[in-house]
Amino acid sequence: MAQLDPTKYAVAWIAPLEIEARAALHMLDERHQGRFQVSRGDDYVYHAGAMGGHNIIIATLPAGQKYGTDSAAALAGQLKKFFPNLWFGLLVGVAAGLPDLSRDPVRDIRLGDILVGLPEGESAGLLAYDLGKETDDGFQPLRRGHALTTTEPIVRSAIGSIKIEAPNDTEKFLPYYEKIRDKEHAAGTFSDPGQELDVLYSLDDDGSEIPTVRDHRPASRRIRAWYGPIGSGDKLWKNLRKRNEIRDKYGLIGLEMEAAGTMDQIPVGVIRGPYAAAMAAAYARALLEEIPARPPTQSEVIQAQLRIEGTVRQSIPFGRDRDFVERGDILETIEHSCGLRGSRTALVGLGGVGKSQLAIEYAYRTQERFSDTWVFWVHASNSARFEQGFRDIATFVRLPGRQDPKANIFQLVQDWLLDKGNGSWVIILDNVDDASFLKTPGPDAEAVATTMKSTPSRQLRSYIPHCQHGSVLVTSRSKGAALELVEHVNIIAIEPMDEKDALQLFNKKLGSSDDEACTVELAAALEYMPLAIVQAAAYLVQRRPRYSIQKYLDEFRNSDKRKAKLLSLQGGELRRDVEAKNSILVTWQISFDYIRETRPSAADLLSLMSFCDRQGIPETLLRNPIDQASGECTKNHSHAEFHLDAGQDHNDSGDNAGSIHSGNDSDSDSDSDLSEQQSNYSDNDRFENDVLILRNFSFIVASADEATFEMHRLVQLATLEWLRTQDVYEHWRHQFLVRLSAELPGGEYENWGKCQALFPHALSVSTQRPAANESVKEWATILYRAAWFALRKGKGREAEELSIQAMKARKRIFGKEHEDVILSTAMVASAYSLRGRWSEAEKLEVQVMEARKAKLGPDHSHTLTSMANLASTYRKQGRWEEAEKLEVQVMETSKAKLGPDHPDTLACMDNLALTYGKQGRWEEAEKLQVQVMETCKIKLGPEHLDTLTSIGNLVLTFLDRGRWEEAERLQVQVMETRKAKLGPDHPDTLASMANLAHTWESMGKRSAATGLMLECVRLRELKLGLNHPDTQSSIFSLDKWTSGN
């Protein structure tokens, strides 16, 4: 028997059922004698013939095989492989019609009618109705017609040629039916069984199915063709309600069971008949008459030869990763975006976040699912590699003319890609981190310029075609570069893995984990970055069994220097471009170099930001011009020394004595001229453009408040290490210290908002003391002001640590007698006092007082402040006569120098009144306290912190005198206001809380008193520590009340 040539057949007629295949065979003009050569793995036998000038393949399912989308997909897949020049296919056979008599016009589909799949409105031509998921809006198909391979335009055009004749379109296909009507098949003939057997069922009000009476059609209008979307799935719903729901939702005219399987493989036209295989075959026969036959093109011959040789249609330069981790629905998102016709998609994210690995997996899945789709991989890091990628494509597809040295390889490849006959394709442009070369002229630029001087030269990116049968996937670290090729909406941001996926990747790369807890910690320390995880896993595997995860984690945490060394080691990732680095730090530093070369100001901004705490980096700190920052420790802000008398509800200190200011000298000129305004606009544009560059590379993230930024911890580490290699680390650290010193104000209440924003950045620099004296001066100033803020917020431990560091640094630079050293010493004393270490505080306060007397004189405001602080410590130690003596001296001097109603004088009076109260001199105490309170209300306002302090001190006197109701009313007022202004755990708030609890206990409200004191103990233990005198005092009171003593 003759052997048939599969390259000569361009049309596939798919008839899944035996009766459908029999009708197709009857439609042939000529049946070709012979067989196709088959081999192991070929599961189907095909019938060949001619019809309407076309060489036709009739394909059907093997006898006994279950039919449905999977079976149809398998058949279509082998058809594609076996017949390399397939042009289009026709899926012809029976289907279930979906009449709808409620529509206007009525859709009265009858047995024997024709259903032709065509898009209608927003519905697709084919709906895979069982591929979907349940949502809040009900069942949603994952794929609609646009996501499946669409019917060839020539087939749709032929359908339109028949449809336009309606209602006389039956004249086109009924003659073919008449020729085979009486032909026999296994169950009889193809003749019409009669309209009596055509019964339509509808739903009544209670959901029951009832028959609907329809008039018979006249013989001349017995058959009709219907056009619209057809549903396809593995089951035909027998539930009438369900069928009606999907019919109405998607406008379906019928349901069938094979098309969804074939449409992912072959662009078929779907022609169905409700229980009328012969009528559907007649329509398909008429359709082929509308389409002129064509011989295969030269390109099709080449592609056919490649298919026969078994050439796989992909040029992926990397093996598939057996350790690939799904990462949620990222791949599904990529597949959906790239599955849209003519799509361009970009994966954008940090280097090492896994963009190329996702692209590799997508490429392999595409090749698996659509074996006739070409997948090309182009390294696009520069023009040379981009050109080589195009040459590789030309070689891979055996493109004629590719070896001609004068040929424009870009034009040759573009022409081939644009030719739909060559099939669908995907191009992956990997590592497009710098897209500037894509905007340079291509190789034909000189010729164009010579012959057509008015025609602009073609850019390289213009050779990447836009067409409906091709898609482009880009990977890039830079959003800006990606936007040169794709729309913003088509960018998929690739973030680090979540914990679950990171642990899965770790375990796959390690093979097994001997310590799951350490693996969790290490994955978090590596910020779930895939390349860092692979890198660490490779390091661990190479050193087993003498090296554990715990040891790696310990080394990683040991220091930034050791951390940087571990992250700089190469190894572990085989599926990266040969020019890419397998160290995550080196990978990022290459991007840093690129930014420095192309946008130096953005590199400067990144350098500055790297010294900040990685979160909450304020824009104001970054915008502050360096030349406005002070290099002197004391220029922009005055300084403070004070105690917080938390145990007695009084802030009785010299910081209320006039030595604290938060002014910030400014030399700005209010008469700015136009050029200065333009300069400001230019500076703002430059800053925003710098930020955009860093955001595009994912090195920083703008917070939701739009006023702060964040950095990845490892990006920060990489930047600092990069600065060290460039030998500019100390330079940029100094610039940062200068800016932070200039921005960070004193710790007074009115500055708390700004202090709170900058405090984490002060803490971040406190751990690393610079070497140069000028930097140390700025560093010490930052720590001093941070301690000031911590003290005011009641953070005793932080205040002590920061103030001691500042004091020691200033002593080394300035010597013991310098005013900045004295200020720092006073700050340390205040921190000791806050923490209840009164003997240590006293020792330092005496030093400060004597030094101030010697340098400034006994009546200087700073001297008076130090005397007031020492008196406060005496009072806390129970040394009331010594305290009184100093306080009277301070008060009288302050009255003489500042006036009786000056805030500093009032503070002195309030302190003295407290001492009177301790001595039992309550009338004198009350008189002073009322005077202070009323004056503070007038001069400072009723809710000023100093006013609240004076009220709180008056309350203590009321308690001592047994005036419970008055004390309770004022205490509630003070406590609630302090909660709002200072916070619920501030030492002053806790003092108010403790005093109110004592008042309630004295009034017999023991239950309320006990509950409030219990909360006070809890908060004081957290805030001040268990051993703090105030905490111990509260515990003692609570124990006394609960024991009944």
Secondary structure by P-SEA (a helix, b strand, c coil): cbbbbccccccccccccaaaaaaaaaaccccccccccccccccbbbbbbbccccbbbbbbccccccccaaaaaaaaaaaaaacccccccccbbbbbbbbbccccccccccccbbbbbbbcccccccccccccccccccccccccccccccccaaaaaaaaaaaaaccccccccaaaaaaccccccccccccccccccbbbbbbcccbbbbbbbbccccccccbbbbbcbbbbcccccccaaaaaaaaaacccccccccaaaaaaccbbbbbbccccaaaaaaaaaaaaaabbbbcccaaaaaaaaaaaacccccccccccccccccccaaaaaaaaaaaccbbbbbbbccccccaaaaaaaaaaaaaaacccbbbbbbbcccaaaaaaaaaaaaaaaccccccccccaaaaaaaaaaaccccccbbbbbccccccccccccccaaaaaaacccccccccccccccccccbbbbbbcccaaaaaaccccccbbbbccccaaaaaaaaaaaacccccaaaaaaaaaaacccaaaaaaaaaaaaaacccccaaaaaaaaaccaaaaaaaaacccccccccccccccaaaaaaaaaaaaaaccaaaaaaaaaaccccccccccccccccccccccccccccccccccccccccccccccccccccbbbbbcccccccaaaaaaaaaaaaaaaaaaaaaaaaccccccccccbbbbcaaaaaaaaaaaaaacaaaaaaaaaaaaaaaccccccccaaaaaaaaaaaaaaacccccccaaaaaaaaaaaaaaaaaaaaacaaaaaaaaaaaaaaaaaaccccccaaaaaaaaaaaaaaaaacaaaaaaaaaaaaaaaaaaccccccaaaaaaaaaaaaaaaaacaaaaaaaaaaaaaaaaaaccccccaaaaaaaaaaaaaaaaacaaaaaaaaaaaaaaaaaaacccccaaaaaaaaaaaaaaaaacccaaaaaaaaaaaaaaaaccccccaaaaaaaaaaaaaaaaacaaaaaaaaaaaaaaaaaaccccccaaaaaaaaaaaaaaacc
